[in-house]
Amino acid sequence: MFIQTESTPNPATLKFLPGQTVLETGTADFPNAEAAENSPLAQRVFAAAGVTGVFFGNDFVTVTKSEDVEWDHIKPAILGAIMEHFQSGQPVLNAGGAQSSGHAEHSGEDAEVVNQIKDLLDSRVRPAVAQDGGDITFHGFDRGVVYLHMQGACAGCPSSTLTLKMGIENLLRHYIPEVTEVRPVAV
């Protein structure tokens, strides 16, 4: 098994590509080791000293490290954990694992606007963000303000504010006049 790695815009995060499907659908975010209780793969990755976050996409595992650890020191342990997991035959997520399709539910008078927002996020934003090892999902819409949740490499990325304001906000405002602003939200 050969696992490729790619850098992301977030210097504290690397994207690991095992060359096979990680999740069939959706994503899974583990912002800390405690959140990984239903994922044998995430538990193995968190066992490497200095890992502070793990995120799964369709064909990648994104790992975030603490500031006081260098990639050269923990990357071999992470590669070993991922390889060991896929060779073990264990599932990535146990039954009841924290897999998410992404967007929060929204109903009410803004339902049509929210559906347009979700469609734009799914068609234009999420594929590009997945290339960088992360995900951005709809969290809410209130009086023109869109609230988005950033995961994986996007969470804590130095360029995430610029991406939200200059990229996503401009895109949504261009296509959906009801949108006036985009804000990040921590879940």
Residue pairs with C-beta under 8 A, 6 or more apart in sequence:
1 18
1 19
1 83
1 86
1 87
2 19
3 16
3 17
3 18
3 19
3 79
3 82
3 83
4 16
4 17
4 19
5 14
5 15
5 16
5 17
5 75
5 79
6 14
6 15
6 17
6 133
7 14
7 15
8 14
8 15
8 62
8 132
8 133
8 134
8 153
8 157
9 132
9 153
9 157
9 158
9 159
10 64
10 132
10 133
10 134
10 153
10 154
10 156
10 157
10 158
10 159
10 160
11 158
12 52
12 64
12 65
12 66
12 67
12 156
13 53
13 62
13 63
13 64
13 65
13 133
13 134
13 152
13 153
13 156
13 157
14 62
14 63
14 65
14 71
14 75
14 78
14 133
15 60
15 61
15 62
15 132
15 133
15 153
16 60
16 61
16 62
16 63
16 78
16 79
16 82
17 59
17 60
18 59
18 60
18 61
18 82
18 83
18 86
20 59
20 86
21 58
21 59
22 41
22 56
22 57
22 58
22 59
22 60
22 61
22 92
23 56
23 57
23 58
23 92
23 93
23 99
24 58
25 58
25 99
25 101
26 99
26 100
26 101
26 102
27 55
27 56
27 57
27 99
27 100
27 102
27 135
27 151
27 152
28 39
28 42
28 55
28 56
28 92
28 93
28 97
28 98
28 99
28 100
29 35
29 53
29 55
29 56
29 98
29 100
29 135
29 151
29 152
30 36
30 39
30 42
30 46
30 53
30 54
30 55
30 98
31 53
31 155
32 52
32 53
33 43
33 46
33 51
35 42
35 98
36 42
36 43
36 45
36 46
36 54
37 43
38 93
38 94
38 96
38 97
38 98
39 54
39 56
39 92
39 93
39 94
39 97
39 98
40 85
40 88
40 90
40 91
40 92
40 94
41 54
41 56
41 61
41 81
41 82
41 85
41 90
41 92
41 93
42 54
42 56
44 81
44 82
44 84
44 85
45 51
45 54
45 61
45 63
45 78
45 81
45 82
46 54
47 77
47 81
48 74
48 77
48 78
48 81
49 69
49 74
49 77
50 65
50 66
50 68
50 69
50 73
50 74
51 63
51 64
51 65
51 66
51 74
51 78
52 64
52 65
52 66
53 62
53 63
53 64
53 152
53 155
54 61
54 62
54 63
54 64
55 61
55 62
55 63
55 64
55 133
55 134
55 135
55 151
55 152
55 153
56 62
56 92
57 130
57 133
57 135
57 152
58 130
60 130
60 133
61 82
62 133
62 134
62 152
62 153
63 78
64 152
64 153
64 155
64 156
65 71
65 74
85 92
91 97
93 99
100 137
102 126
102 135
102 137
102 138
103 118
103 121
103 137
103 138
104 137
104 138
104 139
104 140
104 149
106 114
106 138
106 140
106 141
110 141
110 178
113 141
113 176
113 178
113 179
114 138
114 141
116 175
116 176
117 138
117 141
117 146
117 172
117 176
117 179
118 138
120 171
120 172
120 175
120 176
121 136
121 137
121 138
121 148
121 168
124 171
125 136
125 167
125 168
125 171
126 135
126 136
126 137
129 135
129 136
129 154
129 163
132 153
132 154
133 152
133 153
134 150
134 151
134 152
134 153
134 154
134 155
134 157
135 150
135 151
135 152
135 154
136 148
136 149
136 150
136 151
136 154
136 168
137 148
137 149
137 151
138 146
138 147
138 148
138 149
139 147
139 148
139 149
139 185
139 187
140 146
140 147
140 185
141 147
144 178
144 179
144 180
144 181
145 180
145 181
145 182
145 183
146 169
146 172
146 179
146 181
146 182
146 183
147 182
147 183
147 184
147 185
148 164
148 168
148 182
148 183
148 184
148 185
149 184
149 185
149 186
149 187
150 157
150 160
150 164
150 184
154 160
154 163
157 163
160 184
161 184
164 182
164 183
164 184
165 182
168 182
169 179
169 181
169 182
172 179
172 182
173 179
173 180
